[in-house]
Amino acid sequence: MGRSVLTRLERLPRRGLTVLSLQGLSLLVPGGWSNTTSAESLIAEVIGSHDQALVAQVRARADQLSRARHEGYGRALSVYDAVNRSQHATAGLRVLAGVSAGVPLLKRLADLTPPGDTLQAVDLGLKVSAELLAFTQVNGLPGDSFSDFAAALADYGSEARLRMAAMVTFDGLLPLGDQALRRLDGLLGQASTTQLRQLPAYRRMAGLMPGRNDQAHMGFVRRGVEQWVGWAEGLVSQLGLSGQRAVQALETTLGPWQGRMDQLAVFLDAFTDTYAHTGVQAVARRLVERAAAEI
Amino acid sequence: MVMPRPFRWIVGLLLAGALLVGGVLLLPFADWLPGGTVADLPLQQVVNGSNFNRLFPPSDPDFRITMSQEKRGFSEARLKQGDQVIALLAISDTITAPEARAKFDQAKQELEGWPLVEQGPHASALLVADRFQVKVIEQGSALDADHRHSLLEDFDLQGLASLGSPSLPRS
């Protein structure tokens, strides 16, 4: 099953567009964000000690857990990877369309065709469902009741605030405008299963979703989004997120942007891995918390 | 090397057939291949985390308990004061981690009759019924060892002890 979660964590980039755009966005999220790429310091942070022997024990246990296929850590990461590849593929095509018009990339970048709003909404819906699926793969279904589960999800949401803020801004506010969350349900209502099938990530996730056909999966996506939107609106108003503020924050690290907001969204989709990057970090943290408790 | 044409066809077909048969045979049994579960133990032998949930200390308005993970042989919760996470509370079945049980051999302290050890400056662990490990890992520095021990006592240790067969071979 490929590399362990902690190895993946250590191979995450320390600089580059992904890190820069996350750093830019983190200006809007109180508490900020540090780009954790060292398994050792993550473990030390969780157990509150730099004791070499203890850190090594936690690491060994974490690797054992992430190697076990049944535990779902690998599956969660592969869902993230699929979403990431899918995002690159669709956005990359649009960038390529610009290049193939025979004009240098940088000039044409401003003319990138943004995806149709419905397709964009389905893409965001799929990301929300991917998050839900990965959460259950990593954490199981915590607690004995639905309210326990909802509390666990909300708790995770506040822990992974930057990740959620990135999802809301990069895949919601920038491409769909500030009313994105309110429009989301309507847009998903117009979407057909054809649009779902157009997204490469769907193929990887279909097997993990409840229900047997595309129609049922579409229903799952919509229900997941319904649950998530209320929470996400709270996050948006709490942090005061908007497309304009996001662009300003991103400009502090990425440099000035002259194009439209939806073009910035295509650019970010094509050239950054924020979803998988923060995903690996979130999974690694939960895994280390478990390993620390089990040694 | 030059092979006669019919021979090449036969080799090709054989390879394709072997691939097909191998794929059909192996894919559905992926769960049975070694490495599927932690420590290669069958899942039935490991107590499910959902059995642990009700054994956690009760939540109160000042110190809220939010369940955070539940897997086979493991359940974890966060203890929060306001929005601040002050400790991770966990119960795990050591059947998949015999080396975790070994550290209790040198235990000098006891709590309600069960061996108790400190792991580093911020974590206390208790081994119940020679099988289940109950652990409090402090986050930040709001709890001292005595606090951690009283948290351990707040778990339903009797209920936990009754969950599993008490005698497991030590490795």
Contacts between the chains, C-beta under 8 A, distances in Angstrom:
chain1	res1	chain2	res2	distance
A	1	B	35	7.7
A	46	B	88	7.8
A	46	B	137	7.2
A	46	B	139	7.8
A	47	B	119	7.6
A	47	B	120	6.0
A	47	B	122	6.4
A	47	B	123	6.3
A	47	B	137	6.4
A	48	B	120	7.0
A	48	B	121	6.7
A	48	B	122	3.7
A	48	B	123	7.7
A	48	B	137	7.5
A	48	B	138	6.2
A	48	B	139	7.2
A	48	B	141	7.7
A	49	B	120	3.9
A	49	B	121	5.8
A	49	B	122	6.2
A	51	B	120	5.3
A	54	B	119	6.5
A	54	B	120	5.3
A	57	B	99	8.0
A	61	B	97	6.8
A	64	B	38	6.4
A	64	B	39	7.3
A	65	B	38	6.0
A	67	B	35	6.3
A	68	B	35	6.8
A	68	B	36	6.6
A	68	B	37	5.4
A	68	B	38	4.5
A	69	B	30	7.4
A	69	B	31	7.7
A	69	B	35	6.4
A	69	B	36	4.8
A	69	B	37	7.9
A	70	B	31	7.2
A	70	B	36	4.9
A	70	B	37	4.8
A	70	B	38	7.7
A	70	B	43	7.1
A	70	B	72	7.8
A	71	B	37	7.8
A	71	B	38	6.5
A	71	B	71	6.7
A	138	B	69	7.7
A	139	B	68	6.5
A	139	B	69	4.5
A	139	B	70	7.0
A	139	B	71	7.8
A	140	B	49	6.5
A	140	B	69	6.2
A	140	B	70	4.0
A	140	B	71	4.8
A	141	B	70	6.1
A	142	B	53	8.0
A	142	B	67	3.8
A	142	B	68	5.7
A	142	B	69	5.8
A	142	B	70	4.6
A	142	B	75	7.6
A	142	B	76	7.9
A	142	B	77	7.9
A	143	B	53	6.1
A	143	B	67	3.9
A	143	B	70	7.1
A	144	B	50	6.8
A	144	B	53	5.2
A	144	B	54	6.8
A	148	B	53	7.8
A	148	B	67	5.2
A	151	B	66	5.2
A	151	B	67	7.3
A	152	B	66	6.3
A	152	B	67	5.4
A	152	B	68	5.7
A	155	B	66	4.9
A	155	B	68	6.4
A	155	B	78	6.7
A	156	B	68	7.4
A	158	B	83	7.6
A	286	B	68	7.7
A	286	B	69	6.5
A	289	B	68	7.6
A	289	B	69	7.3
A	289	B	76	6.6
A	289	B	88	5.9
A	289	B	137	8.0
A	290	B	69	6.0
A	290	B	71	7.5
A	290	B	74	6.2
A	290	B	76	6.5
A	290	B	90	7.6
A	292	B	88	7.5
A	292	B	123	7.5
A	292	B	137	5.9
A	293	B	74	7.4
A	293	B	76	5.9
A	293	B	88	6.4
A	293	B	90	3.4
A	293	B	92	6.0
A	293	B	133	7.8
A	293	B	135	4.9
A	293	B	137	6.5
A	294	B	74	6.6
A	294	B	90	7.6
A	294	B	92	4.7
A	294	B	94	7.9
A	294	B	96	7.9
A	294	B	97	5.4
A	294	B	100	6.2
A	294	B	133	7.3
A	295	B	97	7.0
A	295	B	99	7.7
A	295	B	100	5.5
A	295	B	119	7.5
